[in-house]
Structures are given as C-alpha cells and as structure tokens.
Amino acid sequence: MSNRLKVAPNDLSAFWMPFTANRQFKQAPRMFVASKDMHYTTSDGRKVLDGTAGLWCVNAGHCRPKITEAIQAQAAELDYAPAFQMGHPAVFELSNRLVDVAPAGMEHVFYTNSGSESVETALKMAIAYHRAKGDGARTRLIGRERGYHGVNFGGISVGGIVNNRKMFGSLLTGVDHLPHTHLPEKNAFTRGEPEHGAELANELERIVALHDASTIAAVIVEPVAGSTGVLIPPKGYLQKLREICTKHGILLIFDEVITGFGRLGTPFAADYFGVQPDIITTAKGVTNGVIPMGAVFATKQIHDAFMTGPEHLIEFFHGYTYSGNPIACAAALGTLDTYKEEGLLTRGAELAPYWEDALHSLKGEPHVIDIRNIGLIGAIELAPIAGQPTKRAFSAFLKAYERGALIRTTGDIIALSPPLIITKGQINELIDHIREVLRMID
Ligand SMILES: Cc1ncc(COP(=O)(O)O)c(C=O)c1O
C-alpha cells in the first residue's frame, strides 16, 4: 500500500503551513473549496468576498474562463520544455506581450517562479551587470527598513521586517538599509501620497558617503510597501531616489510583485509615479496567481552588457527548471488577454476615488489610528492591545471571515487589495463588514 493511502483524509498535521499560526488553524480550519470572480466558497458552503485578491495576486478575479482554457489547452499540447538551451513559442510570445505593457525602457524579461525568486534574480543580475561592465567592486545592495522582498536569503537580507530576519543567522553581507518612510505623526489619515518624508530619500547620500558609490550595485525598494502594512511613498520620494541612484551609477530596482499589473490603476507603479527603474521584479498578477510564475524586466542597457564574448557561451549563469514553463506562459497569456479585454490594468484609476472615500469612512471607528490608500490598495491601522501586538488585527481577520469577507492583516494593520473587477456595491459590502467587525472586537 502506498504511503499516500495510509494518510487519513481529514488529518491536518502533516502539512506545515507557511506564514500561518499552524496550531490555531488546525483547531478551527478555514478551508476554501471553490472560487468564482469576487468570491470564495468555504467547505461549509458559505460565500466569502475576496478583499485581498487571494494574496495580492488574483487581479482579474477568480476562475476566469480565458485563463482556465489557456491552461487546459497548453497542458494537452506541450506540457514541459527544457528551460535551458531550448525554447517554445509561448514563452517568446509572452515576452513580447509583457514588454508591450511594461514601462518604457523595459525591453527584456527573465522568468522565475515566484516573487522571491524574482528578487534573487534581480539582485544577482545587478551585481553581475556591473561586473560584466568591468565594475566588479560594485557588490553592495541597499534595501529599506520595513521592506518585503520575499523569503529567500537575498530578499530577507535587503528586506527590513524583523520577524523575517531574526531567526536566520547573519544573512548576506554587504547590505545596508534606507530608513522606512512611515511617519504616522505627520501623515496619518493621508489620502494618497503623503506630504511629508521625501527628504528620507537623501539618506541614500549618507549611505553612499559611508560605503562609497563605487561599492554599491543597486537599491531595491517596493514603490508602495505592501506586506509591511501599505506604506505609501511620500510625494517626490521615489523621484529623489532615482536622481541619487543615477548620479552615482547605482541601479534602481523596483519590486513590483504587488504593484505590477494594475494594482495602482496604471499597469505598473513606475508608470504611476513617472519614475523609471533599471530593473522591475514581478510575479503574482502576471498569471493572475493561478500558476506560479515571476518575471523580471530589465533595460536594454542591462541585457546588452551581458551579450559579449564567444556566442556559444552562456551569458548569465542563472535560471530555474521552470523558468518560462509552457503552462505558466499559457496562464500569463490568458491573463493578459483578460486584462486587455476588460481594461483591468487601468480600471483601478476609475475606482480609486470611490475606494478612497469608502476606506476613509472608517475614520473614527473603534481602534482605528490611521487609514492609507492608493490605487486599489488600502490599509486600516489599529491600535495594538497593550502587550499583545497583532492580536487585535488577527481577531478582526477571524471575525471578518466568519461574516463573509477575506481581509489580510500584518501586525495590527488590515491590508486590502481586492481583485480589480470589484464593483462599487462590493466595495461598500467589504467596508461595511470591516466597520461591523471593528465595533465587535476588543
Ligand atoms: C514586494 C514583494 N516582493 C516579493 C514577494 C515574494 O513573493 P512570493 O511570495 O511569490 O515569493 C512579495 C510577496 O508578497 C512581495 O509583496
């Protein structure tokens, strides 16, 4: 008898769940068994309104026919092709389609399987780029406090979330951090980009003065920091970072794993802020979250720096077995078709004012100490319970789920990022659930 058959179907212990309170979950499991458009269905048959696009990824809503059909057809025709030294048509078609929607200047795409791998790829690409140009001393990487760049060693090293770092040893060497831009005492309840804090970008000059520009390869930031609780860049901050990077020959990497593919009402955050990075990392929305895939965009300048030497030699010693996997490519093509047909990469811009008003109507509700929004992202920050950080927001999450809304919490912050197909009525419904929950919890 195979091992598999010996496992009782209702035994929850074998699965060690990621970023989950495992013991709490297994006492009272929350299971989704189906999904369609804006809703999940739970194992006890309830509909739950998706306020988080799964994990910031299901931008076009759930079980969209174009994506499902594309995956089915590709799986029946070409299931896998080696990613190294071989190609298949879908990956080339997808690359051209992605470059078409990407910010100007992004001309090449490198595939990964997740946001974390996109980040590792971008960091390695940046260091190797300088070396390929004969500038091999540029190896330092600059991240930012409260940044989230996935969970691999490069990502947690440049990242700035203490719980993601403190258990895992000394991390990468040669990393420094900009200060975060969260200034609640000055910017609380700002609608959109905060007024105060652009000068925090000047801290990069201090870091350059400490290490010397000739040792720094790249700065990586999320244009809008998502997983740390939605920190919106102060007006002018990203522009200043760009200027300082350019002045010192440092590459600017935008981690757009969350902000890519329409989340701010523009295809990418680089478009929203009018700032051109050198490398953009993406994942999540590239396949609508349906099949794991990440895509790293690079400028021609970066790509071409590698294209030297004998032509039979590999130029970039990097890649994954599943880079540009045919079924993931099919999912991404179906996703891009859906985005295009329904105008989803810009729909957020139309809805953003309504979304903003709805969110800010929660000002004055119990426990609320700040509300932040941009595009179709929102955050409601709650005062923590003394001595029990995160508990209040976690209670809100559980209560919202019981009432029929999926929200996400990080620390004591409720973070919202609904699918881009949400209607005004569903925005009201989501916010009403949260209002009721805030009135219920301790
Ligand atoms: C900005 C950012 N970078 C990287 C990641 C990591 O992505 P993944 O979980 O697909 O590895 C995330 C995930 O939320 C993210 O928000």
The ligand as an SDF file (V2000), in Angstrom:
LIG
                    3D

 16 16  0  0  0  0  0  0  0  0999 V2000
    7.0480   43.1870   -2.8270 C   0  0  0  0  0  0  0  0  0  0  0  0
    7.1370   41.6960   -2.7390 C   0  0  0  0  0  0  0  0  0  0  0  0
    8.2400   41.0790   -3.1640 N   0  0  0  0  0  0  0  0  0  0  0  0
    8.3650   39.7460   -3.1260 C   0  0  0  0  0  0  0  0  0  0  0  0
    7.3500   38.9640   -2.6540 C   0  0  0  0  0  0  0  0  0  0  0  0
    7.5190   37.4790   -2.5860 C   0  0  0  0  0  0  0  0  0  0  0  0
    6.7070   36.8250   -3.4800 O   0  0  0  0  0  0  0  0  0  0  0  0
    6.4830   35.2440   -3.3660 P   0  0  0  0  0  0  0  0  0  0  0  0
    5.6650   35.0100   -2.1310 O   0  0  0  0  0  0  0  0  0  0  0  0
    5.7820   34.9090   -4.6470 O   0  0  0  0  0  0  0  0  0  0  0  0
    7.8240   34.6060   -3.2830 O   0  0  0  0  0  0  0  0  0  0  0  0
    6.1640   39.5550   -2.2280 C   0  0  0  0  0  0  0  0  0  0  0  0
    5.0470   38.7460   -1.7020 C   0  0  0  0  0  0  0  0  0  0  0  0
    4.0880   39.2330   -1.1750 O   0  0  0  0  0  0  0  0  0  0  0  0
    6.0650   40.9600   -2.2620 C   0  0  0  0  0  0  0  0  0  0  0  0
    4.9740   41.5810   -1.8090 O   0  0  0  0  0  0  0  0  0  0  0  0
  1  2  1  0
  2  3  1  0
  2 15  2  0
  3  4  2  0
  4  5  1  0
  5  6  1  0
  5 12  2  0
  6  7  1  0
  7  8  1  0
  8  9  2  0
  8 10  1  0
  8 11  1  0
 12 13  1  0
 12 15  1  0
 13 14  2  0
 15 16  1  0
M  END
$$$$
